[in-house]
Amino acid sequence: MSTLKEIEAAILTLPPNEFQQLMQWFFDLDYQPWDEQIEKDIADGRLGDLAQEAISELEAGHFREI
């Protein structure tokens, strides 16, 4: 196994497209547990009230473009 310093040095030598692929992989890895928790909360019905509140606010015109 490589040391952190060796990994860092190797990352710095990556071509831009491979660096972007690595960044995307880290991003996906970082958010995976959060995504799984959201899916579980949806399946358990924990977000239904929040979703309905958001829909009601939208239908009432209480929103702004971002």
C-alpha positions in Angstrom: 0.0 0.0 0.0 1.2 3.5 -0.8 1.7 6.2 1.8 -0.4 9.4 1.8 2.5 11.4 0.5 2.9 8.9 -2.4 -0.8 9.1 -3.2 -0.7 12.9 -3.1 2.3 13.0 -5.4 0.6 10.6 -7.8 -2.6 12.7 -7.9 -0.6 15.8 -8.9 0.7 13.9 -12.0 -2.8 13.0 -13.2 -4.0 14.4 -16.5 -6.9 16.9 -16.1 -9.6 14.5 -17.2 -8.4 11.8 -14.8 -8.1 14.3 -12.0 -11.8 15.3 -12.7 -12.8 11.6 -12.6 -11.0 11.2 -9.3 -12.7 14.3 -7.9 -16.1 13.0 -9.0 -15.3 9.6 -7.4 -14.5 11.3 -4.1 -17.6 13.4 -4.3 -19.8 10.3 -4.9 -18.0 8.4 -2.1 -18.5 11.3 0.3 -22.2 11.7 -0.4 -23.1 8.0 -0.5 -24.0 7.6 3.2 -26.1 10.8 3.1 -27.9 9.6 -0.1 -28.7 6.3 1.6 -30.1 8.1 4.7 -32.3 10.3 2.5 -33.6 7.2 0.7 -34.3 5.5 4.0 -36.1 8.5 5.4 -38.2 8.7 2.2 -39.1 5.0 2.4 -40.0 5.4 6.1 -42.3 8.4 5.3 -40.3 10.9 7.3 -40.2 13.5 4.5 -43.8 13.5 3.4 -44.9 16.4 5.6 -41.9 18.5 4.5 -42.6 17.7 0.8 -46.3 18.7 1.2 -45.4 21.9 2.9 -43.0 22.8 0.1 -45.7 22.0 -2.5 -48.2 24.2 -0.7 -45.7 27.1 -0.5 -45.0 26.7 -4.2 -48.7 26.6 -5.1 -49.3 29.7 -3.0 -46.6 31.6 -4.9 -44.2 31.8 -1.9 -41.0 31.1 -3.7 -38.2 33.0 -5.5 -36.0 32.1 -8.5 -32.5 31.1 -7.7 
